[in-house]
Amino acid sequence: MKFKVCDDEIFGVFVVKNSNIQFRRTLNHKSIFVGLNEYQKHINIYQRPILIVTESPHVDEFVVNGLKDLTTGLPVNSRPVNGFSGSKIEEYGLYILQKLSITLPDGLYPLVVINALQEQCF
């Protein structure tokens, strides 16, 4: 049996400037998948990433249409936190980060979503 796999993705970026934090989604999020290879390619412009580790991919993470990898241009068949979880992270992620009362130096902090298990569980 071949398992469906869902790779890790840069979900967005926290932008910190003068102690103000904003969150922005990756460019063309609906159609472009931004894998960790993009972070590695441009590591010199980013601070260390902020990670969200989820359980394992669920059905919604494999319901994607017209999604292409930013680096290769190849079709991508899955995306972590695609659906309700992703919309809640987008809605409350900045709020949660601000409530942690930590001070981040100015910079760009990629928000990386990782499934603890990349294979879909049944």
MDTraj code that builds the backbone (N, CA, C; nanometers):
import mdtraj as md
import numpy as np

residues = "MET LYS PHE LYS VAL CYS ASP ASP GLU ILE PHE GLY VAL PHE VAL VAL LYS ASN SER ASN ILE GLN PHE ARG ARG THR LEU ASN HIS LYS SER ILE PHE VAL GLY LEU ASN GLU TYR GLN LYS HIS ILE ASN ILE TYR GLN ARG PRO ILE LEU ILE VAL THR GLU SER PRO HIS VAL ASP GLU PHE VAL VAL ASN GLY LEU LYS ASP LEU THR THR GLY LEU PRO VAL ASN SER ARG PRO VAL ASN GLY PHE SER GLY SER LYS ILE GLU GLU TYR GLY LEU TYR ILE LEU GLN LYS LEU SER ILE THR LEU PRO ASP GLY LEU TYR PRO LEU VAL VAL ILE ASN ALA LEU GLN GLU GLN CYS PHE".split()
xyz = np.array([
    [0.0835, -0.1177, 0.0000],
    [0.0000, 0.0000, 0.0000],
    [0.0880, 0.1241, 0.0000],
    [0.0615, 0.2153, -0.0913],
    [0.1372, 0.3394, -0.0981],
    [0.0602, 0.4484, -0.0229],
    [0.1271, 0.5117, 0.0718],
    [0.0648, 0.6171, 0.1507],
    [0.0776, 0.7515, 0.0813],
    [-0.0248, 0.8347, 0.0952],
    [-0.0186, 0.9722, 0.0472],
    [0.0695, 1.0508, 0.1428],
    [0.1530, 1.1387, 0.0880],
    [0.2475, 1.2157, 0.1693],
    [0.2158, 1.3643, 0.1572],
    [0.2293, 1.4341, 0.2687],
    [0.2067, 1.5785, 0.2727],
    [0.3343, 1.6449, 0.3248],
    [0.4045, 1.7169, 0.2371],
    [0.5306, 1.7805, 0.2737],
    [0.5087, 1.9047, 0.3598],
    [0.6129, 1.9438, 0.4317],
    [0.6109, 2.0637, 0.5143],
    [0.6072, 2.1865, 0.4236],
    [0.5491, 2.2959, 0.4746],
    [0.5343, 2.4153, 0.3920],
    [0.5540, 2.5419, 0.4744],
    [0.6056, 2.6443, 0.4080],
    [0.6088, 2.7779, 0.4675],
    [0.4686, 2.8352, 0.4492],
    [0.3965, 2.8494, 0.5580],
    [0.2569, 2.8908, 0.5587],
    [0.2438, 3.0417, 0.5394],
    [0.3409, 3.1139, 0.5883],
    [0.3409, 3.2593, 0.5808],
    [0.4650, 3.3129, 0.6495],
    [0.4684, 3.4431, 0.6714],
    [0.5845, 3.5061, 0.7329],
    [0.5370, 3.6098, 0.8352],
    [0.5958, 3.6043, 0.9556],
    [0.5762, 3.7097, 1.0536],
    [0.6804, 3.8169, 1.0248],
    [0.6336, 3.9389, 1.0085],
    [0.7215, 4.0519, 0.9799],
    [0.7289, 4.1357, 1.1077],
    [0.8494, 4.1473, 1.1650],
    [0.8690, 4.2235, 1.2880],
    [0.9498, 4.3482, 1.2553],
    [0.8933, 4.4640, 1.2910],
    [0.9621, 4.5909, 1.2694],
    [0.9234, 4.6859, 1.3826],
    [1.0253, 4.7350, 1.4541],
    [1.0033, 4.8278, 1.5661],
    [0.9028, 4.7720, 1.6670],
    [0.9186, 4.6455, 1.7008],
    [0.8342, 4.5746, 1.7982],
    [0.6910, 4.5509, 1.7502],
    [0.6577, 4.5884, 1.6293],
    [0.5266, 4.5590, 1.5718],
    [0.5371, 4.4314, 1.4903],
    [0.4368, 4.3454, 1.5044],
    [0.4368, 4.2182, 1.4314],
    [0.3168, 4.2154, 1.3387],
    [0.3415, 4.1785, 1.2146],
    [0.2353, 4.1561, 1.1172],
    [0.2541, 4.0166, 1.0591],
    [0.1462, 3.9620, 1.0093],
    [0.1531, 3.8311, 0.9445],
    [0.1115, 3.8476, 0.7994],
    [0.1858, 3.7860, 0.7113],
    [0.1468, 3.7862, 0.5699],
    [0.1571, 3.6441, 0.5156],
    [0.0599, 3.6090, 0.4348],
    [0.0613, 3.4789, 0.3697],
    [0.1647, 3.4810, 0.2589],
    [0.2049, 3.3640, 0.2160],
    [0.2986, 3.3556, 0.1048],
    [0.2300, 3.4068, -0.0218],
    [0.3101, 3.4611, -0.1126],
    [0.2590, 3.5174, -0.2370],
    [0.1859, 3.4108, -0.3180],
    [0.0706, 3.4450, -0.3703],
    [-0.0097, 3.3528, -0.4523],
    [-0.0384, 3.2216, -0.3797],
    [-0.0734, 3.2319, -0.2536],
    [-0.0919, 3.1121, -0.1699],
    [-0.1885, 3.0097, -0.2293],
    [-0.2924, 3.0549, -0.2919],
    [-0.3941, 2.9621, -0.3437],
    [-0.3395, 2.8699, -0.4526],
    [-0.2373, 2.9159, -0.5251],
    [-0.1884, 2.8364, -0.6377],
    [-0.0422, 2.7925, -0.6247],
    [0.0300, 2.8469, -0.5255],
    [0.1737, 2.8168, -0.5124],
    [0.2039, 2.7530, -0.3776],
    [0.2762, 2.6422, -0.3809],
    [0.3242, 2.5716, -0.2615],
    [0.4678, 2.6156, -0.2366],
    [0.4956, 2.6635, -0.1159],
    [0.6304, 2.7101, -0.0822],
    [0.6928, 2.6104, 0.0159],
    [0.7756, 2.5232, -0.0374],
    [0.8403, 2.4205, 0.0436],
    [0.9611, 2.4737, 0.1187],
    [1.0161, 2.3903, 0.2038],
    [1.1303, 2.4311, 0.2860],
    [1.2555, 2.4571, 0.2036],
    [1.2595, 2.4066, 0.0805],
    [1.3754, 2.4340, -0.0047],
    [1.3855, 2.5840, -0.0343],
    [1.2729, 2.6547, -0.0383],
    [1.2753, 2.7998, -0.0591],
    [1.3364, 2.8707, 0.0609],
    [1.3046, 2.8236, 0.1803],
    [1.3649, 2.8809, 0.3005],
    [1.5163, 2.8600, 0.2962],
    [1.5583, 2.7400, 0.2632],
    [1.7010, 2.7095, 0.2567],
    [1.7716, 2.7952, 0.1511],
    [1.7040, 2.8186, 0.0399],
    [1.7627, 2.8959, -0.0693],
    [1.7834, 3.0427, -0.0290],
    [1.6961, 3.0938, 0.0557],
    [1.7015, 3.2349, 0.0946],
    [1.7240, 3.2512, 0.2454],
    [1.7916, 3.1571, 0.3059],
    [1.8085, 3.1550, 0.4519],
    [1.8740, 3.2825, 0.5052],
    [1.9531, 3.3493, 0.4236],
    [2.0242, 3.4687, 0.4693],
    [1.9319, 3.5885, 0.4933],
    [1.8099, 3.5877, 0.4384],
    [1.7198, 3.7014, 0.4610],
    [1.6195, 3.6761, 0.5735],
    [1.6170, 3.5530, 0.6273],
    [1.5192, 3.5171, 0.7294],
    [1.5838, 3.4976, 0.8663],
    [1.5035, 3.5228, 0.9683],
    [1.5385, 3.4817, 1.1041],
    [1.5041, 3.3326, 1.1146],
    [1.5281, 3.2761, 1.2300],
    [1.4898, 3.1349, 1.2487],
    [1.3385, 3.1208, 1.2358],
    [1.2933, 3.0097, 1.1792],
    [1.1493, 2.9939, 1.1580],
    [1.0735, 2.9675, 1.2881],
    [0.9456, 2.9968, 1.2832],
    [0.8518, 2.9607, 1.3888],
    [0.7785, 2.8379, 1.3367],
    [0.7741, 2.7330, 1.4168],
    [0.7176, 2.6055, 1.3712],
    [0.5846, 2.5751, 1.4375],
    [0.4950, 2.5213, 1.3604],
    [0.3721, 2.4621, 1.4127],
    [0.3761, 2.3158, 1.3722],
    [0.3698, 2.2285, 1.4704],
    [0.3715, 2.0847, 1.4432],
    [0.2303, 2.0313, 1.4654],
    [0.1744, 1.9725, 1.3612],
    [0.0410, 1.9143, 1.3695],
    [0.0533, 1.7627, 1.3746],
    [-0.0579, 1.6952, 1.3862],
    [-0.0541, 1.5492, 1.3982],
    [-0.0156, 1.4856, 1.2652],
    [-0.1122, 1.4399, 1.1923],
    [-0.0851, 1.3793, 1.0618],
    [-0.1851, 1.4359, 0.9622],
    [-0.1555, 1.4257, 0.8337],
    [-0.2465, 1.4827, 0.7337],
    [-0.3867, 1.4225, 0.7429],
    [-0.4853, 1.5081, 0.7255],
    [-0.6233, 1.4603, 0.7186],
    [-0.6725, 1.4751, 0.5748],
    [-0.7927, 1.4363, 0.5497],
    [-0.8465, 1.4314, 0.4131],
    [-0.8363, 1.5655, 0.3427],
    [-0.8686, 1.6770, 0.4107],
    [-0.8675, 1.8092, 0.3464],
    [-0.7299, 1.8476, 0.2932],
    [-0.6263, 1.7939, 0.3507],
    [-0.4916, 1.8290, 0.3066],
    [-0.4580, 1.7714, 0.1696],
    [-0.5402, 1.6809, 0.1222],
    [-0.5186, 1.6213, -0.0094],
    [-0.6216, 1.6694, -0.1117],
    [-0.6993, 1.7707, -0.0737],
    [-0.7975, 1.8289, -0.1647],
    [-0.7426, 1.9629, -0.2134],
    [-0.6600, 1.9560, -0.3161],
    [-0.5993, 2.0763, -0.3744],
    [-0.6192, 2.0715, -0.5264],
    [-0.6329, 2.1897, -0.5837],
    [-0.6501, 2.1997, -0.7288],
    [-0.5567, 2.3046, -0.7840],
    [-0.4820, 2.2692, -0.8872],
    [-0.3964, 2.3654, -0.9556],
    [-0.2807, 2.4168, -0.8724],
    [-0.2407, 2.3436, -0.7700],
    [-0.1313, 2.3851, -0.6823],
    [0.0020, 2.3414, -0.7427],
    [0.0966, 2.4370, -0.7509],
    [0.2286, 2.4065, -0.8083],
    [0.3386, 2.4465, -0.7110],
    [0.4470, 2.3719, -0.7143],
    [0.5633, 2.4012, -0.6319],
    [0.6335, 2.5265, -0.6840],
    [0.6644, 2.6197, -0.5957],
    [0.7289, 2.7456, -0.6349],
    [0.8629, 2.7218, -0.7031],
    [0.9412, 2.6280, -0.6529],
    [1.0753, 2.6045, -0.7049],
    [1.0753, 2.5285, -0.8371],
    [0.9990, 2.4206, -0.8425],
    [1.0061, 2.3320, -0.9593],
    [0.8960, 2.3575, -1.0627],
    [0.7862, 2.4176, -1.0188],
    [0.6715, 2.4362, -1.1077],
    [0.5889, 2.3102, -1.1262],
    [0.6288, 2.2022, -1.0588],
    [0.5565, 2.0758, -1.0708],
    [0.4280, 2.0776, -0.9875],
    [0.3284, 1.9995, -1.0279],
    [0.2045, 1.9919, -0.9499],
    [0.2298, 1.9363, -0.8099],
    [0.1554, 1.9884, -0.7145],
    [0.1621, 1.9424, -0.5758],
    [0.0238, 1.8898, -0.5402],
    [0.0188, 1.7732, -0.4766],
    [-0.1085, 1.7068, -0.4496],
    [-0.1558, 1.7171, -0.3050],
    [-0.0836, 1.7927, -0.2231],
    [-0.1244, 1.8061, -0.0831],
    [-0.0653, 1.9333, -0.0243],
    [-0.1232, 1.9745, 0.0869],
    [-0.0758, 2.0954, 0.1554],
    [-0.1132, 2.0805, 0.3032],
    [-0.0172, 2.1029, 0.3956],
    [-0.0507, 2.0913, 0.5379],
    [-0.1510, 2.1981, 0.5804],
    [-0.2314, 2.1657, 0.6765],
    [-0.3389, 2.2492, 0.7332],
    [-0.4226, 2.3172, 0.6254],
    [-0.4536, 2.2423, 0.5228],
    [-0.5386, 2.2911, 0.4145],
    [-0.6835, 2.2720, 0.4585],
    [-0.7511, 2.3779, 0.4882],
    [-0.8895, 2.3676, 0.5334],
    [-0.9095, 2.4448, 0.6620],
    [-0.9935, 2.3903, 0.7501],
    [-1.0329, 2.4585, 0.8737],
    [-0.9126, 2.4947, 0.9606],
    [-0.8211, 2.4010, 0.9802],
    [-0.7029, 2.4278, 1.0646],
    [-0.6215, 2.5440, 1.0109],
    [-0.5997, 2.5462, 0.8818],
    [-0.5234, 2.6540, 0.8208],
    [-0.5918, 2.7888, 0.8342],
    [-0.7232, 2.7900, 0.8188],
    [-0.7947, 2.9182, 0.8319],
    [-0.7870, 2.9696, 0.9754],
    [-0.7871, 2.8807, 1.0731],
    [-0.7766, 2.9231, 1.2137],
    [-0.6346, 2.9693, 1.2469],
    [-0.5350, 2.9052, 1.1893],
    [-0.3969, 2.9514, 1.2100],
    [-0.3811, 3.0907, 1.1501],
    [-0.4368, 3.1112, 1.0328],
    [-0.4295, 3.2427, 0.9686],
    [-0.5042, 3.3473, 1.0521],
    [-0.6176, 3.3082, 1.1078],
    [-0.7001, 3.4019, 1.1845],
    [-0.6397, 3.4354, 1.3208],
    [-0.5825, 3.3350, 1.3907],
    [-0.5388, 3.3551, 1.5285],
    [-0.3883, 3.3453, 1.5514],
    [-0.3109, 3.3103, 1.4501],
    [-0.1666, 3.2916, 1.4679],
    [-0.0960, 3.4144, 1.5207],
    [-0.1249, 3.5288, 1.4651],
    [-0.0630, 3.6534, 1.5096],
    [-0.1038, 3.6855, 1.6525],
    [-0.2302, 3.6686, 1.6829],
    [-0.2814, 3.6934, 1.8180],
    [-0.2081, 3.6072, 1.9205],
    [-0.1922, 3.4807, 1.8899],
    [-0.1237, 3.3888, 1.9825],
    [0.0217, 3.4286, 2.0009],
    [0.0894, 3.4601, 1.8921],
    [0.2297, 3.5016, 1.9016],
    [0.2429, 3.6271, 1.9879],
    [0.1531, 3.7231, 1.9710],
    [0.1578, 3.8453, 2.0508],
    [0.1307, 3.8172, 2.1982],
    [0.0443, 3.7231, 2.2291],
    [0.0109, 3.6896, 2.3680],
    [0.1236, 3.6169, 2.4405],
    [0.2209, 3.5650, 2.3675],
    [0.3329, 3.4951, 2.4316],
    [0.4258, 3.5911, 2.5043],
    [0.4112, 3.7188, 2.4790],
    [0.4918, 3.8221, 2.5443],
    [0.6416, 3.7983, 2.5289],
    [0.6811, 3.7615, 2.4096],
    [0.8237, 3.7483, 2.3817],
    [0.8641, 3.8636, 2.2899],
    [0.9884, 3.9017, 2.2984],
    [1.0388, 4.0090, 2.2148],
    [1.1204, 3.9476, 2.1021],
    [1.0805, 3.9781, 1.9815],
    [1.1532, 3.9286, 1.8647],
    [1.2277, 4.0451, 1.8012],
    [1.3549, 4.0259, 1.7683],
    [1.4273, 4.1301, 1.6942],
    [1.3627, 4.1526, 1.5572],
    [1.3810, 4.2701, 1.5014],
    [1.3278, 4.2989, 1.3689],
    [1.3737, 4.1923, 1.2700],
    [1.2850, 4.1563, 1.1805],
    [1.3201, 4.0588, 1.0785],
    [1.1998, 3.9847, 1.0261],
    [1.2267, 3.8889, 0.9403],
    [1.1251, 3.8051, 0.8778],
    [1.1342, 3.6652, 0.9374],
    [1.0238, 3.6162, 0.9915],
    [1.0187, 3.4862, 1.0573],
    [0.9211, 3.3960, 0.9821],
    [0.9713, 3.3009, 0.9043],
    [0.8809, 3.2106, 0.8331],
    [0.8002, 3.1272, 0.9323],
    [0.6724, 3.1104, 0.9044],
    [0.5875, 3.0210, 0.9821],
    [0.5797, 2.8904, 0.9042],
    [0.6429, 2.7879, 0.9575],
    [0.6514, 2.6590, 0.8897],
    [0.5547, 2.5618, 0.9559],
    [0.4716, 2.4982, 0.8736],
    [0.3774, 2.3977, 0.9225],
    [0.4336, 2.2603, 0.8895],
    [0.4419, 2.1787, 0.9935],
    [0.5000, 2.0445, 0.9826],
    [0.4000, 1.9433, 1.0362],
    [0.3773, 1.8377, 0.9617],
    [0.3003, 1.7257, 1.0145],
    [0.3981, 1.6318, 1.0848],
    [0.3678, 1.5950, 1.2085],
    [0.4557, 1.5037, 1.2816],
    [0.4764, 1.3746, 1.2016],
    [0.3710, 1.3277, 1.1383],
    [0.3763, 1.2160, 1.0437],
    [0.3332, 1.2715, 0.9097],
    [0.4146, 1.2576, 0.8073],
    [0.3785, 1.3133, 0.6765],
    [0.2830, 1.2246, 0.5970],
    [0.2735, 1.0966, 0.6341],
    [0.1849, 1.0059, 0.5625],
    [0.0453, 1.0136, 0.6209],
    [-0.0547, 1.0056, 0.5320],
    [-0.1926, 1.0101, 0.5767],
    [-0.2250, 0.8847, 0.6563],
    [-0.2851, 0.9037, 0.7719],
    [-0.3268, 0.7917, 0.8574],
    [-0.4718, 0.7583, 0.8285],
    [-0.5047, 0.6320, 0.8457],
    [-0.6417, 0.5868, 0.8194],
    [-0.7038, 0.5350, 0.9448],
])
top = md.Topology()
chain = top.add_chain()
for i, resn in enumerate(residues, 1):
    res = top.add_residue(resn, chain, resSeq=i)
    for name in ("N", "CA", "C"):
        top.add_atom(name, md.element.get_by_symbol(name[0]), res)
traj = md.Trajectory(xyz[None], top)
